[in-house]
């Protein structure tokens, strides 16, 4: 197992992603992956991604059969079995394990989908985890790339967004209103504007070139990109 990982892939137990669709939507998404951590049932789709063996499995085991967990052990995968009565979700444990092993970039698959809306929301809010401050974290599906812009104290921040013309870009306030939001490379520009919690002012902008950028003076924003490949 890598002990100085730079790019960790977290396999959460949501809807299994399709590798071909991921590659089409977000070229290069898996570049540099050197640590793969499965969160409980996320281990089920690891082989379909074609990225090599799981480096670590964590969770309480309620989403895998005992036989599946035994097969992972026999394959030499380190197992960190948690108590079922715990404060953290399995995805949170996997993220923390990756950070403990030196990850500075984390890509989380399977964060959404399935019957549990509460898990999808909790995984989105995980972007604000104190352990992730200063790290690049992306929640990724073929239909969305989700990142958090802004630090824990709501300081000014900026982000460059590489993609393709026609991609949708939505900016949603996270944890309170955002102020001084400015964009470039988007069809509907924002110039030093506020985005309040509730109104859909920042929803469904459109990238007009291969790059765009977002800046804000204070607050935090969820940056949600939807690829044009979904409808073209």
Secondary structure by P-SEA (a helix, b strand, c coil): ccccccbbbbbcccccccaaaaaaacccccccccbbbbcccccccccccccccccccccccccccaaaaaaaaaaccccccccccccccaaaaaaaaaaaacccbbbbccccccccaaaaaaaaacccccccccbbbbbccccbbbbbccccccccbbbbbbbcccbbbbbbbccccccccccccccccccccccccccccccccccccccccccccbbbbbbbbbbccccc
